[in-house]
Amino acid sequence: MPGPETTTETSWKDRFDTSIMRTMGMPLRYLVRGEGAYVWDGDGNQYLDFLAGIAVNSLGHAHPVFVEAVTRQASTLAHVSNYFSTPPQLELAERLTRLTGAGQGGRAYFCNSGAEANEAAFKLARLNSHGPRTRIIALTNAFHGRTMGALALTGKPAMREPFEPVPGGVEHIDTTIEALEAALDDTVAALFLEPIKGEAGVLELPEGFLQRARELTEQHGALLILDEIQTGVGRTGAWFSYMNAGVVPDAVTIAKGMAGGFPIGSLVTFGWASDLFSRGQHGSTFGGNPLAAATANAVLGEIESAGLVQNAARRGAEIRDIIARIESPFVSEIRGQGLLIGVGLSEPIAGRIADAALENGLIINAPNDSSLRIAPPLIIGDDEVREFGVRLGRAFESLS
Ligand SMILES: *Cc1c(COP(=O)(O)O)cnc(C)c1O
């Protein structure tokens, strides 16, 4: 019988190939267990996980706080429908309005994924009360998710084109202050941005871009909506990346790292943006259920009490140093903030380096041919950082 214990290469690959929808390529490994920053495959091989499920496993794998929260809430009250509120739901809404800086005038909407949070934000933009406006400005090369509205916002034509027509009104501009100034006027409902373009290879916005975006949207009554699905929840060495830029948005979307691996998403609004949705205009059956909300509360509480936002800043700097000290001729640039790190390569060999890393027991990824992405759990310490250096060094050596 095929099962997690009998995992020859062919058996799981055959089963995957015959039973899973063909939306993704063949997975790299068949994973059965995790602990801290490490995971193990079905053949007993151990990997240092410096991707964390793409910036999701904030506390690493099987963290006692996560396990306890899921277990306790599952045995207390898991789901109730939106006809009822629960203690974890209200606690999470209040926690998020505090952590985002939205404060008293802030509100939280809950859903189950990043794409769904952006769908909610897209609908929010349609409701901009400063007159009838349908134009939404987004960035070329940005990624906002795979559902139809999120896809319309995504600035990668190859992802979008097979599924057109997508919802209209979205225009993609180059990521320059000049293009921003040319695009913004009183007909714009919202400007939609990733503060760091994660899927594009961890690309930062140009210096001053976010500040100028804030000025122009404010001047023209457009919403500034920040997609912090990948950058949020402490990953960049601040609770949210806009805090590093000293900018306050009108809305922020949050998902990935928010509940450490439990599916959840949120749209948090600030000030006037909190008054745009009215009763019956949006909803989700699972959104904000007590099981997901309690897990998010526990994960966010642990990030706060264990000082993991500061740890992200400190460990991020250490990892950058390590990469620089490898002195590989292939490394042309080190990008990102905190523990969302991109390595720009001088040749299109990112896939080969990520494969070599995996062979050496290190999980990182290649969002495109010339970029590596490193996004470890926020809990990493001296041992994990040192081990990362050893394994990445071996991966680079094996290619030179
Ligand atoms: C991952 C991601 C999304 C989509 O989130 P899903 O949970 O996969 O739907 C949207 N925006 C950004 C910036 C992301 O990194």
The ligand as a MOL file (V3000), in Angstrom:
LIG
                    3D

  0  0  0     0  0            999 V3000
M  V30 BEGIN CTAB
M  V30 COUNTS 15 15 0 0 0
M  V30 BEGIN ATOM
M  V30 1 C 0.9590 34.9950 -2.1930 0
M  V30 2 C 0.5150 36.3250 -2.5870 0
M  V30 3 C -0.8190 36.5810 -2.9690 0
M  V30 4 C -1.8340 35.4880 -3.1040 0
M  V30 5 O -2.1050 34.8250 -1.9160 0
M  V30 6 P -2.8370 33.3980 -1.9530 0
M  V30 7 O -3.0090 33.0530 -0.5110 0
M  V30 8 O -1.9390 32.4620 -2.6980 0
M  V30 9 O -4.1190 33.5860 -2.6530 0
M  V30 10 C -1.1650 37.8760 -3.2700 0
M  V30 11 N -0.2770 38.8710 -3.2010 0
M  V30 12 C 1.0090 38.6660 -2.8250 0
M  V30 13 C 1.9430 39.8220 -2.7430 0
M  V30 14 C 1.4390 37.3890 -2.5310 0
M  V30 15 O 2.7180 37.1800 -2.2020 0
M  V30 END ATOM
M  V30 BEGIN BOND
M  V30 1 1 1 2
M  V30 2 1 2 3
M  V30 3 2 2 14
M  V30 4 1 3 4
M  V30 5 2 3 10
M  V30 6 1 4 5
M  V30 7 1 5 6
M  V30 8 2 6 7
M  V30 9 1 6 8
M  V30 10 1 6 9
M  V30 11 1 10 11
M  V30 12 2 11 12
M  V30 13 1 12 13
M  V30 14 1 12 14
M  V30 15 1 14 15
M  V30 END BOND
M  V30 END CTAB
M  END
